[in-house]
Amino acid sequence: MRYRFLLLLLPPILAFSLKKEIRQYKINGYAQGTDYAIMYYATDSLVTKQGIDSLLNEIDLSMSLYKKGTLINQFNAAEKEIKTDRFMNDVLKRSFEINADTKGIFDITVAPLVQAWGFGPKEAKSEPDPATIKSILSCVGMKNLKLKDGWLIKSKPCVHIDLNGIAQGYSVDLIAAYLEQKGIKQYVAELGGEIRISGPKPNGETMKIGIEGPDKDGTPIIRHIAAINSGAITTSGNYRKFHQSGKKKISHLIDPKTGYPLDNEMISVTVYANDAITADGYDNALMAMHLKDAIAFVESRKNLEAYFVYHQKDGKVADTLTTGFKKLITR
């Protein structure tokens, strides 16, 4: 009985002495052709770089255009159809939804156009001529695709897909799910500029994220700071990835309706949504719209906010935010 009495007294003391301190952990690496950075708070190192790399490699084996033998490359080489895996199936479902919502502006069948303009996995020696563009356009359009019972079916062999405009956001969501499966509730996961957040910090402070955009000379700078405790932020822009043709910059973002690179007032679009696959899918589509139309599109949809950097008619760089995004900004 005496021993039992001592046990009754000791637990509070033991609990205090054995309580582990919550620490910040960081993991950095390279995957999917870009850098990734993960920061999380926990009492122990619950996630390893090896675990993250293994997850991202598994996703790559499904949807990377730059690795031989991947599922997406098998589909692009196929005459008619392939059986998808869970990764590709998830991304395809969301792609069809966003394609319908944007009335075809977001389109994963732009792969042949992206390649023709020199932004694909193969080197392009010259710009495509109008006849080539016209020929390729006959193979572009998600009307040429069908997803049924885990099978992706194309209407003609020349239909190829490119999931780069949405798969990276999905990858960040899978990293977030992996962290949460390990019991981690406070983190920031970033892959190639696509970010997923869960907060607040252990001390109660809101997570803060720098929102990047180009300055008047085109140099990337942090233009705003957003305070966010949940959700995702992704950015699409034409100031980093482009070709130079004389004095003209050729954007890597291709209009699936015309077959030509985007050439409007947009410089970059940053999207806030509940998950990164959604934000990533919409940021490219919004880049293809004129500013007035893009703002109206976002304002009419729940759980979607955006920040736009654009050229004014006089050529000067300006920016604007949707109503909901303004509430996230601290400066």
Secondary structure, 3 states (H helix, E strand, C coil): CHHHHHHHHCHHHHHHHHCCCCEEEEEEEEECCEEEEEEEEECCCCCCHHHHHHHHHHHHHHHCCCCCCCHHHHHHHCCCEEECCHHHHHHHHHHHHHHHHCCCCCCHHHHHHHHHCCCCCCCCCCCCCHHHHHHHHCCCCHHHEEEECCEEEECCCCCCCCCCCCHHHHHHHHHHHHHHHCCCCCEEEEECCEEEEECCCCCCCCCEEEEEEECCCCCEEEEEEEECCEEEEEEEECCCCEEEECCEEEECCECCCCCCECCCCEEEEEEEECCHHHHHHHHHHHHCCCHHHHHHHHHCCCCEEEEEEEECCCCCEEEEECHHHHCCECC
